[in-house]
Amino acid sequence: MSKAKPPSKRFSKPSVSKGKMTGSKPSGEKRGWITREAAKKQAETRMMDERVKTARGRKISSTLWLRRQLNDPYVKKAKLDGYRSRAAYKILELDEKFDLLFKGAVVVDLGAAPGGWSQIAVKKNAGKVIGIDILPVEPVAGADIIEMDFLDERAADVLMNMLGGKADLVMSDLAANTTGHRNTDHLRTVALVELAAHFAFQVLKPGGAFVTKVFQGGAEKTLLDSLKIKFETVRHAKPKSSRDGSPEMYLVAKGYKG
Ligand SMILES: C[S@@+](CC[C@H](N)C(=O)[O-])C[C@H]1O[C@@H](n2cnc3c(N)ncnc32)[C@H](O)[C@@H]1O
């Protein structure tokens, strides 16, 4: 058996701490020496680390989020159009497709911060817009938004008092902060969607509509079944402004049977 030859000068040792990575091996890989492809990958990772390091000690996930935000056409457009969030375009698209907002409509905005959906409801001449978020929201002219946890057992009553009657549209963009633990995140999201649906059952006028963000391929079967009983039509939709990589989509239920 022949001994492994020392590597030629064309190959270089991988180095995480140093910036340059030029050498490569035409085929195969021996311990301590890397292929051109592996070298390229390491260089890319290092480049990313470099950019992350310059981001004032932010976590990689927040830095990637920030980079995505800065390059997102909807974020730029929202700034130009004076909307608080890129999410504003999601309700605009859903409204265009499903005809949800109309002059004089009474609208509830669940998970309202920073206020994009409420802005759109006001812009579409809703008669009354009330909202809730666990985070504070800068006042939106024409809307009344309360800072409160929607999971608080008093939240539904507080909102109903603010409404002072029934609603034409309950729209929920509620999204729990993710923990990174898949099952926990899934359960928290499902709980918010179910609570939003039950709130809609309490406050909608006959003929009213319910829009909610859902994740991972749509609503849970039991929820979907009860929505199909209580509404004339139930559809899933993914607006163009919802990021391709995001597991979110929306469920639009119209024609509440009361
Ligand atoms: C995607 S954002 C909503 C964006 C909003 N539609 C807009 O256009 O500006 C989701 C919101 O849900 C809120 N949220 C999550 N859990 C909540 C809870 N338990 N109670 C109230 N708000 C909650 C978050 O604080 C966050 O502001």
The ligand as an ORCA input file, in Angstrom:
! r2SCAN-3c Opt
* xyz 0 1
  C     -47.345     40.062     11.896
  S     -47.607     41.161     13.212
  C     -49.006     42.080     12.705
  C     -48.728     43.113     11.649
  C     -49.936     43.980     11.390
  N     -50.975     43.257     10.716
  C     -49.571     45.168     10.550
  O     -49.974     45.244      9.405
  O     -48.898     46.071     11.043
  C     -48.254     40.099     14.448
  C     -48.633     40.792     15.718
  O     -49.282     39.870     16.596
  C     -49.025     40.350     17.901
  N     -49.335     39.348     18.909
  C     -48.774     38.126     19.053
  N     -49.298     37.503     20.120
  C     -50.230     38.338     20.653
  C     -51.109     38.245     21.751
  N     -51.136     37.169     22.547
  N     -51.925     39.283     22.017
  C     -51.891     40.388     21.228
  N     -51.074     40.535     20.177
  C     -50.247     39.517     19.880
  C     -47.566     40.701     17.857
  O     -47.217     41.557     18.908
  C     -47.444     41.339     16.483
  O     -47.506     42.718     16.560
*
